[in-house]
Amino acid sequence: MTRRVLAKILFSLVAAGSLTAPALAQSGSAEVAGQSNAEHCELHIWAAQDFSSLPFGSGLAPGLSMMFPGNLGQSTDEQFVTIASIDLQIDAIMRADPVTSLGLPQGTTVITNAETEEAKTTKQRQARRAASQTQCYYELHITSSYLIEDIVWGDRFSTAFDVRHYRGDAEWTFRHRGEGGNKLTVFPVKEDDDPAEVLREVSEAIQANFVEYARKVKPRIERDGQRR
């Protein structure tokens, strides 16, 4: 990505307010009718800092990749890190209504967090990441994204998620790791690409990946809730 294109993307991010660290965002009331404070639920969301890509042609069988080598020296990692800010990732999840999509209790407060950490650290963490002591506490981690650039089958963009439910114990009582994947055709970003369109496509791809993942995990979360 040239400096000119990068500057255009950064300008679009600033205009959209996506370079500022997201303020602590909450939805839902502090106390829902029929629930005590101890029973009220929170969902904490964190964005990913990890992105990786396999070069154009890597999804091919060895023989075909020799015929269609593509630009094997070009990586889209830095382009994605520039575009997929914390705000952009979290906004994509919020548009999907995570409380409803995941089947969490009605009135669950959603709290977004500006800090990121390595996917390995998130994977190894057992205790709650936030300081909240509520007895109904969920975490949604966007752990990583990766792009397989395939000349035959088309680029496949996947996002990995990690959902956890804590009650009173130090370790989660329920955990599910999985991913959603869809097509994404904006990488590598070209000189004449519209920055606003690039931002929109990346955001919608993350949203679509979450919706796909949520459909798989929702029944398991509902079964977990029935075991209280």
N, C-alpha and C positions, 0 to 999 in steps of 0.2 A: 504494500500500500504506500503510495507516494505521500510526501509530507503535505502536499496540497489537499489530497483526499482526507488524510488524517485530520488536518485543520478543519475541514468542512464537517467531519463527523463530530469533532469536539465542540464546534460552534453549535451544532444541532442539539447536542447533549445539554449544553449550557442553556440554550433557549428553552429546552423542555424541562429544565430544572433537574436533570438526571445526574449532574456531577456533585450535587450537594449531598452530604451525608443525610440519610433519611432520619427525620425526627421519630421519636418513639410514637408509633401509630397504634391506636386502639380502636376497636369496634365493639359495640355491646355495652351494656350497663355494668357498673361495678357490682351490683347485686341484682340478680334476676328474680322476678316474682316466683315464689315457691322454692327458692334455693337460699341456703345460708351462705355466708362468705366462705365457709370451709368447703362447701359443695360446689361453689362456682368454678368454672373451668377457664383455663387460659391456653392459648395456642401461641407459641413463640416461633418466629420464622427467621431463618438466617439464609443469606445468599452464598453462592459458591465463589471461590477464588481460583478454582482449577479448571483449565480448559486444555484439551489436547486434540490434535488432528492427525489423521493418517493421510499422507500426500495423495494427490490426484492419481488414480490408478491403483492404489493399494488394495482396493476391494476386489480386484480382478484375480482370476486364476493366473499362475505364473506365466503361461504362454501368452495370454491376452495382454498382460501388463507389459510385455516386451513389445507388443504391437502398438499399444497405446500408453506410452510411458508418462505422458503429461509433464508437468513441471515439478519434478520430484524435489527440487531444492526450495520450493516455496512453502512456507508454513502460514497457517491462518491464526495461530495461537495469539499472537500479539494483536492482530486485528480484532479478535473476539474480546480480549481483555479490555481493549479500548472502548468497544461498543457496549458490551454487557456490563454496565455499571451495577452497583448494588441496587440502586433505585430501580433500574430497568428490570432486573430479575424479580425483585419483590413486587413491583407493580404488576408484572405479568401474572404472578401467583394470585395477587389480590383480585384481579379482574375475574379470575375463575371462582371466586367465592370459596375459599378453602374450607371454611367451617361446614358449609353444605356439601361441597364436593367430597370431603373426607367423612361425612356423617357424624360430626362431633355434636355434642349437646347444644341445643338452641340457646343463644345468648352467650356463647363462648367468646371471651375477649381475645382479640387478635393483637399481638404485640410484635412489631418488626424490629429487628436489631441491625445495627450498622456494621458490626464487626464480622470479619471473615476469618477462617482458619483453614489449614490444610486438611484435605479430605482424610488423610491418615489419622490426624489428631481427632477429628470428629468420629471416625470409625472406632477408635479405641476408647473413647470417652464412655463411662458408665453412669456417672452422676449427672444431675441436671446441669445444663449449661448456664441458665439464668439463676438469679438469687431467689426467685419466687418460691414460697413455701406452701402454695395452695395445694389442696389434696387432689385436685383434678387438673393435671398439668400435662400439656402436650408440647412436643417439639417437632418442627418440620425443618429439616436441613436440605437445602439444595447442595449436594456434595460435589458434583462435578458435571461437566458437559464435554462431549467429544463429537467430532465430525469425521465420518468416513467418506472421503471423496472418491466416488466410484463413477467411472466414465460410462459403464454399461447400465448399471441399475439405478444410477442417480445418487446424489449425496444423501447420506443418512445422518441426521442430527439427533443425538440422544442426550437426555438429562437424567442424572441419577438423584434419587431422593431417599431420605432416611426419616421415618416417622417413629416417634416414641411416645409412650404414655407412662407417666409416673403417678403413683398415689402417695402413700406415706413412706415408702421404702427408699433407700439410697440409690437403688438401681431400678431401671424401668421394669414395669410389669408387662409391657407389650412393646415389641419393636418390629418394624418391617422395612426392609431395604429393597428397592426396585428401581425401575426406570420407565420412561416413556420415550418414544422416538417417532420422528416424522421427517419429512423432507425439508431441506433448507438450501436455497440456491444462491444466496448472496455472496458467498465466499468463493474465491478471493474477491474483495471489493475492488472495483475497477474505477478508473479515473472519471468516467462519465456517469457513475452511479449517483442517484439521488440520495443524499445522506438520510433524509427523513424516511424514505422508503426502506433503506437498510435497517434503520432502527426499528421500524414497524415490523418488518419481517422477522427479525431476531426475537423481538418481544413476543410476537404471536406464536413463534415456534416454541419458545419456552412455556408459554401458556398451554399450548396444545400438548406438549409433553407431560405437563403436570396433570391435565385432565385425563390423559390416557393412564397415567400411573394411579391417579385417585380412584378410577373405576375398579382397579384391581385390588386396592388396599381397603376400600370402604367396607366391604362385607366382613373383613377380618376385624376392623376396628369396632364394628357393630357387635360382633360376637364377643370381643374383649369387654365391651361395656356391659354385656349381659352377665358376665361372670362376677360382677361386683358383689 
